[in-house]
Amino acid sequence: SGKHHWLQEGFATYYALFAERQVFGDDYFYHQMYRNSLQLRNAAKTDTIPVMNEKASSLSFYQKGAWALHFIRESIGAKAFQKAVKKYLNKYQFQNVETDQFLAEVKKAAPSFDIANFKKVWLEDYHFPTETANDLLKKNKFMQTLFEVQQMRKKSFAENKDKYKELLQSNTFYPLKTEIIYQIKDVSFEDKKELLLIALQTNDI
């Protein structure tokens, strides 16, 4: 039913990202999860309908559903998660399912996982748990660096210039370099010219 629609779309979104992860790598995967988290955090300012509601938005069903699954997988481990999903799919193939039936298989695979708290935070509350999500994102080195660079906004251009230059010349995933270009948009052209030339030399539009 509509109340449990996240089971379909959350899985579709999450596993599509897994496929893309195989093609584009871990940094891409974590950055996509990060972008989704920003959308969800901003949407929660006006969208007060939780995931387990037939009137929930597509963003909730798809992106928050995917994040809910990611939280489970990161909490219980990839092997236990895969075991739970396989049991769930085999047990209920060609049938209608509800959230508790899926979570029962998670509980069997990982008895210590707090199902009640998971439902409360991820499925029944419209807020997005940003701190929890960020902690999971920080498992990736690129995301750690991106968060660090975002904090550089608080410093002056002079303090940051050498670090900006180092990162622009590195092989790091491009969104980090994009963040730098955003940060220097209000700096005078003469001051940032060297950095812009380095950015252009990457040939990464």
Secondary structure, 3 states (H helix, E strand, C coil): CHHHCHHHHHHHHHHHHHHHHHHHCHHHHHHHHHHHHHHHHHHCCCCCCCCCCCCCCHHHHHHHHHHHHHHHHHHHCHHHHHHHHHHHHHHCCCCCCCHHHHHHHHHHHCCCCCHHHHHHHHHCCCCCCHHHHHHHHCCCHHHHHHHHHHHHHHCCHHHHHHHHHHHHCCCCCHHHHHHHHHHCCCCCHHHHHHHHHHHHHCCCC
